[in-house]
Amino acid sequence: MKTVRLTMGQAALRFLDNQYVEADGKEIKFVQGVFGIFGHGVVVGFGEALAAGGSSLRFYQAKNEQGAGHAAIGFAKQSNRQRIMAVCSSIGPGALNMVTAAGTATANHIPVLFLPSDVFACRQPDPVLQQIEIPGDYTNTANDAFRAVSRYWDRVQRPEQLMTAFINAFRVLADPAETGAVTVSLPQDVQGEAYDYPEEFLAKRVHHIERRIPTKGQLERAAAMIRAAEKPLLICGGGVRYSDAGGALEKFCAAFHIPFAETQGGKGTVPWDNPYNLSGIGATGGLAANTLAGEADLIIAAGTRLGDFTTCSKWLFRNPRCRILGINIASFDAYKMNGEPVSADAKLTLEALTGAVPGYKSQWGDRIKKAKVEWNAEVDRLYSEDIPPDPGGGPLLSQVRVLGELNERLLPKEAVVVSGSGSVPSDMQRVWRTRVPGTYHMEYAFSCMGYEVAAALGAAIACPGKEVAAIMGDGAYTMLHTELLTAVQEGRKIIVVVLDNAGFHCIDNLQNSQGIPHFGNEWNTRDQASGRLEGKPVRVDYAKNGESWGALGLRARTPEELAAAVGEALAAKGPVVIDVKVGAKTMTKNYASWWRVGTAQVSSNPEVEKAAKEMAAESAKARKF
């Protein structure tokens, strides 16, 4: 067997550069680049290999390791999981900064390879800078924190261990049923150690993403459930998008007169104006989807994790005869809520079922059309909503009005919109009208604040030539926006729309809804008399902040100013930050939905105890599993 002598870091890079996937007969280079921040360990190990050149993988210099991970997620998500990035870091704080991003990747089933550096495997210089020592278990390092948030975790303590570690890593990364964050910890001394690696290990390797075919028995059971249902409703999850099953879903629903509702991950797989598309479902869903879901006697859960926001904490499906049919490549998700599982590819399953129930038609009648017309009228009303001016600072826009202006008039139909936390995703799931499939990019499985700017950069790298707009609240922007500098550095244009309502008002709404007065969620100075954060409002100029990073900074307080700002942003060559001042409570409200939270059952505040009793009463109405 022929071998080549390389350091472990060099072998890792050469291996990554030779990984491909094949999907539906098309071969695609799987690993496209590396995001990272160099520190001790990585800079002289894996970083030495990157610096030496000879690889086709581009290195992107991140400004925060969590941001690097989110950019990699944004890239892979926008690439429909068929192209990925690796993310590298130093040990200690640099590595731990990536844990949140790893959790985000795993919760969303998005493939990202995390390569945190680790302490010395030889232990001779211990304790090294940034090393955490656990006296009761010396094998436990900071990187063990990744175990809970990774679909596969490994530590390469000898250079030859890289081979089995990376083969297993890519087994998971390329498997649509298992994919998520994969962490391979690289001790800083081992990264520089040499080994005679077999050329076979370093050669081109193609991972086949094959569609799992539903069995005859699965199709028969699913067809029987559809045949027995009077009012079935389909939930379009992210798995439908990643399976490229939008067309199959349209044909299935049209054939059987079955309405469908969208999760955050599935939204935009089929355009908004499809006659069977009821828009968002669940705690952040709209009236059409939630009303019909409450009556449905069969829920066809296609490619969805059935999270609590989708099911309203298992409260939404209130028909006592309602059953769940789970169509999911991941059997773990297909079994949820006592579902009848079809552990198979969404596209193949929907195509097969379309011909498996000849002559069937639901009994929804004209209810689907009426519900859709009613909801469209409500969205139109929200899109044109005006609000009173700010008593201390001039005119303000409604948050939903801004979304309407962006969606209906200002952004190109082909623009990719990115968001991920706060009240903005709630509004967008309800009211955003996606006209081009694949342009709605939402991270909501982890609802990770700070995802937006970095992910927009990743999405822009994934789809050059398209406008990419991150729409986010000021809370999310202040959490993490440093990859704006990376976008400037890379010359990647992203438009960052900051909806400034001066606080964490999504959580403030939740706090108030449970009887708790305003506390700790608004941008106020500390009042010297009370000692609480209830003094004067803090005003922030986010446009100026964007300018300090090298972006174009623009401002808007009226529809006319917003139109002018977006027009200027679209004409710009580089990153743009648009500071839009919106009213504090101008997001959408709940529509026939409920969400379970752990409200205090005992409190000195009677409003809190009242809310707890109401919570218990609604909890009793929810399904138990």
C-alpha positions as CSV (number, residue, x, y, z in Angstrom):
1,M,0.0,0.0,0.0
2,K,1.5,3.3,-1.0
3,T,1.7,6.0,1.7
4,V,2.6,9.6,2.0
5,R,4.2,11.2,5.1
6,L,2.1,14.1,6.3
7,T,1.3,15.8,9.6
8,M,-2.1,15.0,10.9
9,G,-3.1,18.6,10.1
10,Q,-1.9,18.2,6.5
11,A,-3.7,14.9,6.1
12,A,-6.9,16.3,7.5
13,L,-6.9,19.2,5.0
14,R,-6.1,16.9,2.0
15,F,-8.9,14.5,3.1
16,L,-11.4,17.3,3.3
17,D,-10.4,18.6,-0.1
18,N,-11.3,15.2,-1.7
19,Q,-14.8,14.6,-0.3
20,Y,-17.7,14.6,-2.7
21,V,-21.4,13.7,-2.5
22,E,-23.6,12.2,-5.2
23,A,-27.3,13.0,-5.1
24,D,-29.8,12.1,-7.8
25,G,-27.0,11.4,-10.2
26,K,-25.2,14.7,-9.7
27,E,-21.7,14.8,-8.2
28,I,-21.0,17.8,-5.9
29,K,-17.8,18.8,-4.1
30,F,-18.9,18.4,-0.5
31,V,-16.5,20.5,1.5
32,Q,-16.1,24.0,0.1
33,G,-14.0,25.9,2.6
34,V,-13.0,26.5,6.2
35,F,-14.2,29.2,8.6
36,G,-12.0,29.8,11.6
37,I,-9.9,31.9,13.9
38,F,-6.3,30.9,14.5
39,G,-5.0,30.5,18.0
40,H,-2.3,28.5,19.6
41,G,-2.5,24.8,18.5
42,V,-4.5,25.3,15.3
43,V,-2.3,28.0,13.8
44,V,0.8,25.8,13.7
45,G,-1.0,22.6,13.1
46,F,-4.1,22.5,10.8
47,G,-3.4,26.2,10.1
48,E,0.1,25.4,8.8
49,A,-1.5,23.1,6.2
50,L,-3.9,25.9,5.2
51,A,-1.1,28.4,4.9
52,A,1.0,26.1,2.8
53,G,-1.5,26.3,0.0
54,G,-2.1,23.6,-2.6
55,S,-5.7,23.1,-1.4
56,S,-8.9,24.2,-3.3
57,L,-10.5,25.0,0.1
58,R,-10.8,28.7,0.8
59,F,-10.1,29.9,4.3
60,Y,-12.6,32.5,5.7
61,Q,-11.3,34.6,8.6
62,A,-14.1,34.8,11.1
63,K,-14.3,37.4,13.9
64,N,-16.1,35.2,16.4
65,E,-16.0,31.4,16.6
66,Q,-19.8,31.2,17.1
67,G,-20.2,33.5,14.1
68,A,-18.0,31.2,12.1
69,G,-20.2,28.2,13.0
70,H,-23.3,30.1,12.1
71,A,-21.9,31.2,8.8
72,A,-21.1,27.5,8.1
73,I,-24.7,26.6,9.0
74,G,-26.1,29.4,6.7
75,F,-23.9,28.1,3.9
76,A,-25.0,24.5,4.3
77,K,-28.6,25.3,4.8
78,Q,-28.8,27.5,1.7
79,S,-27.0,24.7,-0.2
80,N,-29.7,22.2,0.8
81,R,-27.1,20.3,2.9
82,Q,-25.2,19.2,-0.2
83,R,-22.2,21.5,0.4
84,I,-20.6,22.2,3.8
85,M,-17.9,24.1,5.5
86,A,-15.5,23.1,8.2
87,V,-14.9,25.3,11.2
88,C,-11.6,25.4,13.2
89,S,-10.5,27.1,16.4
90,S,-7.9,27.2,19.1
91,I,-8.5,25.4,22.4
92,G,-10.4,26.8,25.4
93,P,-12.5,29.9,24.9
94,G,-12.2,29.7,21.1
95,A,-13.5,26.1,21.1
96,L,-16.2,26.8,23.6
97,N,-17.5,29.7,21.6
98,M,-18.5,27.2,18.9
99,V,-20.7,25.0,21.2
100,T,-23.7,27.2,20.7
101,A,-23.3,27.0,16.9
102,A,-22.9,23.2,17.1
103,G,-26.2,23.1,19.0
104,T,-27.8,25.2,16.4
105,A,-26.6,22.9,13.6
106,T,-27.7,19.7,15.4
107,A,-31.2,21.1,16.3
108,N,-31.7,22.0,12.6
109,H,-30.2,18.9,11.1
110,I,-27.6,20.9,9.2
111,P,-24.2,19.4,8.5
112,V,-21.2,21.3,9.9
113,L,-17.7,19.9,10.7
114,F,-16.3,21.4,13.9
115,L,-12.5,21.0,14.4
116,P,-11.7,22.5,17.8
117,S,-8.1,22.3,18.9
118,D,-7.5,20.5,22.2
119,V,-5.0,20.2,25.0
120,F,-1.7,18.2,24.5
121,A,-2.4,14.5,24.1
122,C,1.1,13.8,25.5
123,R,0.2,15.8,28.7
124,Q,3.9,16.8,29.2
125,P,3.5,20.6,29.3
126,D,0.2,20.5,31.3
127,P,-1.5,22.6,32.3
128,V,-1.1,24.7,29.1
129,L,-2.6,28.1,28.5
130,Q,-6.5,27.9,28.3
131,Q,-6.5,24.3,29.6
132,I,-9.3,23.3,32.0
133,E,-8.2,20.6,34.4
134,I,-10.8,18.3,36.0
135,P,-9.0,16.5,38.9
136,G,-11.5,13.6,39.0
137,D,-11.2,12.9,35.2
138,Y,-8.1,14.1,33.5
139,T,-9.4,13.0,30.1
140,N,-12.2,15.5,30.3
141,T,-11.4,18.7,28.5
142,A,-13.3,21.8,27.4
143,N,-14.2,20.0,24.1
144,D,-16.2,17.4,26.0
145,A,-18.9,20.2,26.1
146,F,-19.5,19.4,22.4
147,R,-20.7,15.9,23.2
148,A,-24.2,17.0,24.1
149,V,-24.7,19.0,20.9
150,S,-23.0,16.8,18.3
151,R,-24.4,14.0,16.2
152,Y,-20.9,12.5,16.2
153,W,-18.0,13.3,18.5
154,D,-14.4,12.1,18.5
155,R,-10.9,13.0,19.7
156,V,-7.8,12.2,17.7
157,Q,-5.1,11.4,20.2
158,R,-2.7,9.7,17.7
159,P,-2.2,10.8,14.1
160,E,-3.4,7.5,12.7
161,Q,-6.7,7.8,14.6
162,L,-7.6,10.6,12.1
163,M,-8.6,7.9,9.5
164,T,-11.4,6.2,11.5
165,A,-12.4,9.5,13.0
166,F,-12.9,11.3,9.6
167,I,-14.5,8.3,7.9
168,N,-17.1,8.2,10.7
169,A,-17.5,12.0,10.7
170,F,-18.4,12.0,7.0
171,R,-20.7,8.9,7.5
172,V,-22.8,11.2,9.7
173,L,-22.4,14.5,7.8
174,A,-23.6,12.9,4.5
175,D,-26.5,11.0,6.0
176,P,-29.8,13.0,5.8
177,A,-31.3,11.0,8.7
178,E,-28.3,11.5,11.0
179,T,-26.7,14.8,10.0
180,G,-26.0,17.8,12.3
181,A,-22.9,19.0,14.1
182,V,-19.9,16.7,13.9
183,T,-17.0,17.5,16.2
184,V,-13.6,16.0,15.9
185,S,-11.3,17.4,18.6
186,L,-7.6,17.8,17.4
187,P,-5.0,18.0,20.2
188,Q,-2.5,20.7,19.4
189,D,0.6,18.4,19.6
190,V,-1.0,15.7,17.4
191,Q,-1.9,18.2,14.7
192,G,1.8,18.6,14.0
193,E,2.8,14.9,14.4
194,A,3.8,13.1,11.2
195,Y,2.5,9.7,10.0
196,D,2.6,7.6,6.8
197,Y,-0.9,7.9,5.6
198,P,-2.2,5.5,3.0
199,E,-2.9,7.2,-0.3
200,E,-6.2,5.4,-0.4
201,F,-7.4,7.4,2.6
202,L,-6.5,10.6,0.9
203,A,-7.9,9.8,-2.5
204,K,-11.2,11.2,-3.9
205,R,-14.2,9.7,-2.0
206,V,-17.8,10.0,-3.1
207,H,-20.6,9.7,-0.5
208,H,-23.9,8.7,-2.0
209,I,-27.0,10.4,-0.7
210,E,-29.6,7.9,-1.6
211,R,-33.3,8.2,-1.2
212,R,-34.8,5.8,1.2
213,I,-37.7,4.0,-0.5
214,P,-40.9,3.5,1.5
215,T,-41.8,-0.1,1.9
216,K,-45.0,-1.8,0.6
217,G,-46.3,-2.1,4.2
218,Q,-45.6,1.5,5.1
219,L,-47.4,2.7,2.0
220,E,-50.4,0.4,2.6
221,R,-50.7,1.6,6.2
222,A,-50.4,5.3,5.2
223,A,-52.9,4.9,2.4
224,A,-55.4,3.3,4.8
225,M,-55.0,6.2,7.2
226,I,-55.7,8.7,4.4
227,R,-58.6,6.7,3.1
228,A,-60.2,6.7,6.6
229,A,-59.7,10.5,7.1
230,E,-62.3,13.1,6.4
231,K,-60.3,16.2,7.1
232,P,-56.6,15.5,6.7
233,L,-54.0,18.3,6.9
234,L,-50.3,18.0,5.9
235,I,-47.5,19.8,7.6
236,C,-44.6,20.8,5.3
237,G,-41.4,20.6,7.3
238,G,-37.8,21.2,6.4
239,G,-37.3,17.6,5.3
240,V,-39.7,18.4,2.4
241,R,-37.3,21.2,1.3
242,Y,-34.2,19.1,1.6
243,S,-35.7,16.2,-0.2
244,D,-36.7,18.6,-3.1
245,A,-40.2,17.4,-2.6
246,G,-42.1,20.6,-3.2
247,G,-43.5,19.5,-6.6
248,A,-44.5,16.1,-5.2
249,L,-46.3,17.8,-2.3
250,E,-48.2,20.1,-4.6
251,K,-49.4,17.2,-6.7
252,F,-50.3,15.1,-3.6
253,C,-52.4,17.9,-2.1
254,A,-54.1,18.8,-5.3
255,A,-55.0,15.2,-6.0
256,F,-56.7,14.7,-2.7
257,H,-57.9,18.2,-1.9
258,I,-55.7,18.3,1.2
259,P,-54.5,21.6,2.7
260,F,-50.9,22.0,4.0
261,A,-49.3,24.3,6.5
262,E,-45.7,25.3,6.8
263,T,-43.1,25.1,9.6
264,Q,-40.3,27.6,9.7
265,G,-38.0,25.0,8.0
266,G,-40.6,24.1,5.4
267,K,-41.9,27.5,4.6
268,G,-41.2,28.6,1.0
269,T,-40.8,25.1,-0.3
270,V,-44.0,25.8,-2.3
271,P,-44.9,29.4,-3.2
272,W,-47.4,31.2,-0.9
273,D,-50.2,31.5,-3.5
274,N,-50.6,27.8,-4.0
275,P,-54.4,27.2,-3.4
276,Y,-53.6,24.6,-0.7
277,N,-51.0,26.6,1.2
278,L,-52.3,27.9,4.5
279,S,-49.0,29.5,5.5
280,G,-47.5,29.1,9.0
281,I,-48.8,26.7,11.6
282,G,-48.5,26.5,15.4
283,A,-47.6,29.0,18.1
284,T,-46.2,31.4,15.4
285,G,-48.7,30.3,12.8
286,G,-51.7,32.0,11.2
287,L,-55.4,31.7,11.6
288,A,-56.0,29.6,8.5
289,A,-53.6,26.8,9.4
290,N,-54.4,26.8,13.1
291,T,-58.1,26.7,12.6
292,L,-58.1,23.8,10.2
293,A,-55.5,22.0,12.3
294,G,-57.8,22.1,15.2
295,E,-60.4,20.3,13.2
296,A,-58.2,17.8,11.3
297,D,-58.7,14.1,11.9
298,L,-55.3,13.2,10.3
299,I,-52.1,15.1,10.5
300,I,-49.6,14.1,7.8
301,A,-46.3,15.3,9.4
302,A,-43.9,15.4,6.4
303,G,-40.3,16.2,7.2
304,T,-41.0,17.9,10.5
305,R,-39.6,17.4,14.0
306,L,-43.0,18.3,15.5
307,G,-41.5,20.8,17.9
308,D,-43.6,22.6,20.4
309,F,-44.0,25.7,18.3
310,T,-45.4,23.6,15.4
311,T,-47.8,21.6,17.6
312,C,-48.6,24.4,20.1
313,S,-47.1,22.2,22.8
314,K,-49.3,19.3,21.6
315,W,-52.4,21.4,22.1
316,L,-53.3,22.3,18.5
317,F,-54.6,19.0,17.2
318,R,-57.8,19.0,19.3
319,N,-60.0,16.6,17.3
320,P,-60.2,13.6,19.6
321,R,-60.1,11.3,16.5
322,C,-56.9,13.0,15.2
323,R,-54.1,10.6,14.3
324,I,-50.5,11.3,13.2
325,L,-48.8,10.0,10.1
326,G,-45.1,10.6,10.3
327,I,-43.2,10.8,7.0
328,N,-39.5,11.3,7.9
329,I,-36.2,10.0,6.8
330,A,-35.3,10.0,10.5
331,S,-37.3,7.4,12.3
332,F,-36.7,9.3,15.6
333,D,-38.9,12.0,14.2
334,A,-41.4,9.8,12.4
335,Y,-42.4,8.1,15.6
336,K,-43.2,11.4,17.5
337,M,-46.6,12.0,19.0
338,N,-47.5,8.3,18.7
339,G,-47.3,8.7,14.9
340,E,-47.6,5.8,12.4
341,P,-44.0,6.0,11.0
342,V,-43.0,6.0,7.4
343,S,-39.2,6.2,7.7
344,A,-38.5,7.1,4.1
345,D,-37.7,9.9,1.7
346,A,-40.4,12.6,1.6
347,K,-40.4,13.0,-2.2
348,L,-40.6,9.3,-2.9
349,T,-43.2,8.7,-0.3
350,L,-45.5,11.6,-1.4
351,E,-45.1,10.5,-5.1
352,A,-46.1,6.9,-4.1
353,L,-49.0,7.9,-2.0
354,T,-50.4,10.2,-4.7
355,G,-51.2,7.0,-6.7
356,A,-52.0,4.8,-3.8
357,V,-55.5,6.1,-2.9
358,P,-57.4,6.4,-6.2
359,G,-60.6,8.3,-6.1
360,Y,-60.0,9.8,-2.6
361,K,-60.9,13.4,-1.9
362,S,-61.1,15.1,1.5
363,Q,-64.3,16.6,2.9
364,W,-62.9,20.0,3.5
365,G,-65.0,21.4,0.6
366,D,-64.6,25.1,0.2
367,R,-63.3,25.6,3.7
368,I,-59.7,25.6,2.4
369,K,-60.4,28.5,0.0
370,K,-62.4,30.5,2.6
371,A,-59.7,30.1,5.2
372,K,-57.0,31.2,2.8
373,V,-59.0,34.3,1.6
374,E,-59.7,35.3,5.2
375,W,-56.1,35.0,6.2
376,N,-54.9,36.9,3.1
377,A,-57.2,39.8,4.1
378,E,-55.7,39.8,7.6
379,V,-52.1,39.9,6.2
380,D,-53.0,42.7,3.8
381,R,-54.4,44.6,6.8
382,L,-51.2,44.1,8.8
383,Y,-49.0,45.1,5.8
384,S,-50.7,48.5,5.7
385,E,-50.8,49.1,9.4
386,D,-49.9,52.6,10.6
387,I,-49.0,53.4,14.2
388,P,-48.7,56.7,16.3
389,P,-45.4,58.5,16.3
390,D,-42.9,58.0,19.1
391,P,-43.6,60.7,21.7
392,G,-39.9,61.4,22.1
393,G,-38.4,60.7,18.8
394,G,-40.5,61.3,15.7
395,P,-42.3,58.8,13.4
396,L,-42.2,55.1,13.8
397,L,-43.0,52.1,11.6
398,S,-45.0,49.0,12.6
399,Q,-42.7,46.0,12.5
400,V,-45.2,44.1,10.3
401,R,-45.5,47.1,8.0
402,V,-41.8,46.9,7.4
403,L,-42.0,43.2,6.5
404,G,-44.9,44.0,4.2
405,E,-43.0,46.8,2.4
406,L,-39.9,44.6,2.1
407,N,-41.9,41.6,0.9
408,E,-44.4,43.2,-1.4
409,R,-42.6,46.2,-2.9
410,L,-38.9,46.6,-2.1
411,L,-36.9,43.4,-2.2
412,P,-36.5,41.4,-5.4
413,K,-38.7,38.2,-5.4
414,E,-35.5,36.2,-5.8
415,A,-33.8,37.7,-2.7
416,V,-33.0,35.3,0.1
417,V,-34.3,36.5,3.5
418,V,-32.6,35.3,6.7
419,S,-33.7,35.4,10.3
420,G,-33.6,33.3,13.4
421,S,-34.8,34.7,16.7
422,G,-37.1,37.1,18.6
423,S,-40.4,38.3,17.3
424,V,-39.3,38.7,13.7
425,P,-39.5,34.9,12.9
426,S,-42.9,34.8,14.4
427,D,-44.1,37.6,12.1
428,M,-42.4,36.1,9.1
429,Q,-43.8,32.6,9.5
430,R,-47.3,34.1,9.6
431,V,-47.1,36.8,7.0
432,W,-44.1,36.5,4.7
433,R,-45.2,35.6,1.2
434,T,-42.5,33.5,-0.5
435,R,-42.7,33.7,-4.2
436,V,-39.5,31.8,-5.2
437,P,-38.8,28.5,-3.5
438,G,-35.6,28.3,-1.4
439,T,-35.5,32.0,-0.6
440,Y,-37.0,31.8,3.0
441,H,-34.0,31.0,5.3
442,M,-35.0,30.7,8.9
443,E,-33.2,29.1,11.9
444,Y,-35.9,28.4,14.5
445,A,-35.2,24.9,15.8
446,F,-32.7,26.5,18.2
447,S,-34.0,30.0,17.9
448,C,-30.4,31.2,18.3
449,M,-30.0,35.0,18.7
450,G,-27.1,36.2,16.7
451,Y,-27.5,33.7,13.9
452,E,-28.7,36.2,11.4
453,V,-25.7,38.3,10.2
454,A,-23.3,35.4,10.1
455,A,-25.8,33.1,8.4
456,A,-26.5,35.8,5.8
457,L,-22.8,35.8,5.0
458,G,-22.9,32.0,4.6
459,A,-26.0,32.2,2.4
460,A,-24.4,34.9,0.3
461,I,-21.3,32.7,-0.3
462,A,-23.7,29.8,-1.2
463,C,-25.6,31.8,-3.8
464,P,-23.5,34.5,-5.3
465,G,-25.4,36.9,-7.5
466,K,-28.5,36.8,-5.3
467,E,-29.5,39.6,-2.9
468,V,-29.3,38.3,0.7
469,A,-31.1,40.2,3.5
470,A,-30.9,39.5,7.2
471,I,-34.0,40.8,8.9
472,M,-33.5,40.9,12.6
473,G,-34.3,42.7,15.8
474,D,-31.9,45.0,17.7
475,G,-31.6,42.4,20.4
476,A,-30.3,39.8,18.0
477,Y,-28.0,42.4,16.3
478,T,-26.4,43.3,19.6
479,M,-25.8,39.6,20.4
480,L,-23.6,38.9,17.5
481,H,-22.9,41.0,14.4
482,T,-19.2,40.8,14.1
483,E,-19.2,38.8,10.9
484,L,-20.3,42.0,9.2
485,L,-16.6,42.8,9.2
486,T,-15.9,39.4,7.5
487,A,-18.5,40.3,4.9
488,V,-16.7,43.6,4.3
489,Q,-13.4,41.8,4.1
490,E,-14.7,39.2,1.7
491,G,-16.5,41.8,-0.4
492,R,-19.8,39.8,0.1
493,K,-22.8,42.0,0.0
494,I,-25.5,41.4,2.6
495,I,-28.3,43.8,3.6
496,V,-28.9,43.8,7.3
497,V,-32.2,45.3,8.3
498,V,-32.3,46.0,12.0
499,L,-35.8,46.5,13.4
500,D,-35.0,48.6,16.5
501,N,-37.7,48.4,19.1
502,A,-35.3,49.1,21.9
503,G,-35.2,45.8,23.8
504,F,-36.0,42.1,24.0
505,H,-39.7,42.7,23.3
506,C,-40.5,39.2,22.2
507,I,-39.6,38.0,25.7
508,D,-41.1,41.1,27.3
509,N,-44.4,40.1,25.7
510,L,-44.1,36.6,27.2
511,Q,-43.2,38.1,30.6
512,N,-46.3,40.3,30.5
513,S,-48.6,37.6,29.3
514,Q,-47.8,35.6,32.4
515,G,-48.7,38.5,34.8
516,I,-45.1,39.7,35.3
517,P,-44.5,43.4,35.0
518,H,-41.9,44.8,32.7
519,F,-38.5,43.8,34.0
520,G,-35.1,43.4,32.4
521,N,-36.1,43.3,28.8
522,E,-36.2,47.0,27.7
523,W,-33.2,49.2,26.8
524,N,-33.5,51.6,29.7
525,T,-30.8,53.2,32.0
526,R,-30.8,52.3,35.6
527,D,-33.0,54.5,37.7
528,Q,-31.0,55.7,40.7
529,A,-34.1,55.9,43.0
530,S,-35.4,52.4,42.4
531,G,-32.2,50.7,41.4
532,R,-34.0,49.0,38.6
533,L,-33.5,49.3,34.8
534,E,-36.5,51.6,34.4
535,G,-34.8,54.9,33.7
536,K,-34.6,56.8,30.4
537,P,-34.7,54.9,27.1
538,V,-31.3,54.1,25.6
539,R,-31.1,55.3,21.9
540,V,-28.7,53.4,19.6
541,D,-27.7,54.4,16.0
542,Y,-27.2,51.0,14.3
543,A,-26.4,52.6,11.0
544,K,-23.4,54.3,12.6
545,N,-22.4,51.0,14.1
546,G,-22.5,49.4,10.6
547,E,-20.4,52.2,9.2
548,S,-17.8,51.6,11.9
549,W,-17.4,48.1,10.5
550,G,-17.0,49.4,7.0
551,A,-20.6,48.8,5.8
552,L,-23.0,51.4,4.3
553,G,-25.2,52.8,7.1
554,L,-28.8,53.9,6.3
555,R,-31.8,54.9,8.4
556,A,-35.6,54.8,8.0
557,R,-38.6,55.9,10.1
558,T,-41.2,56.2,7.4
559,P,-42.3,54.0,4.4
560,E,-40.8,56.6,2.1
561,E,-37.4,56.5,3.9
562,L,-37.5,52.7,4.0
563,A,-38.1,52.6,0.2
564,A,-35.2,55.0,-0.4
565,A,-32.9,53.1,2.0
566,V,-33.6,49.7,0.4
567,G,-33.2,51.2,-3.1
568,E,-29.8,52.6,-2.1
569,A,-28.9,49.2,-0.5
570,L,-29.7,47.3,-3.6
571,A,-27.5,49.6,-5.7
572,A,-24.6,49.2,-3.2
573,K,-21.7,47.0,-3.9
574,G,-20.9,45.9,-0.3
575,P,-22.6,45.2,3.0
576,V,-25.3,47.5,4.2
577,V,-27.0,48.1,7.6
578,I,-30.4,49.7,7.6
579,D,-31.5,51.0,11.0
580,V,-35.3,51.0,11.0
581,K,-37.1,52.4,14.1
582,V,-40.2,50.4,14.9
583,G,-42.8,50.5,17.6
584,A,-42.2,48.3,20.6
585,K,-45.4,46.3,20.5
586,T,-46.1,46.3,16.7
587,M,-45.5,42.6,16.0
588,T,-48.3,40.2,15.1
589,K,-50.3,38.6,17.9
590,N,-51.3,35.0,18.4
591,Y,-53.9,33.3,16.1
592,A,-55.8,30.4,17.6
593,S,-52.6,29.2,19.3
594,W,-51.1,28.4,22.7
595,W,-47.7,27.8,24.1
596,R,-46.8,26.0,27.3
597,V,-44.3,27.7,29.6
598,G,-43.3,27.1,33.2
599,T,-45.3,29.8,34.9
600,A,-44.7,30.2,38.7
601,Q,-47.5,28.5,40.6
602,V,-46.8,30.4,43.8
603,S,-46.2,34.2,43.7
604,S,-46.7,37.4,45.7
605,N,-48.3,38.7,42.5
606,P,-51.9,37.5,42.1
607,E,-51.7,38.0,38.3
608,V,-48.9,35.4,38.1
609,E,-50.9,32.9,40.1
610,K,-53.9,33.5,37.8
611,A,-51.7,33.0,34.7
612,A,-50.4,29.7,36.3
613,K,-54.0,28.4,36.7
614,E,-54.8,29.3,33.1
615,M,-51.7,27.6,32.0
616,A,-52.6,24.4,33.9
617,A,-56.1,24.5,32.4
618,E,-54.8,24.7,28.9
619,S,-52.2,22.1,29.6
620,A,-54.9,19.6,30.4
621,K,-56.3,20.0,26.9
622,A,-53.0,19.0,25.2
623,R,-52.1,15.5,24.0
624,K,-50.0,13.6,26.4
625,F,-47.5,12.1,23.9
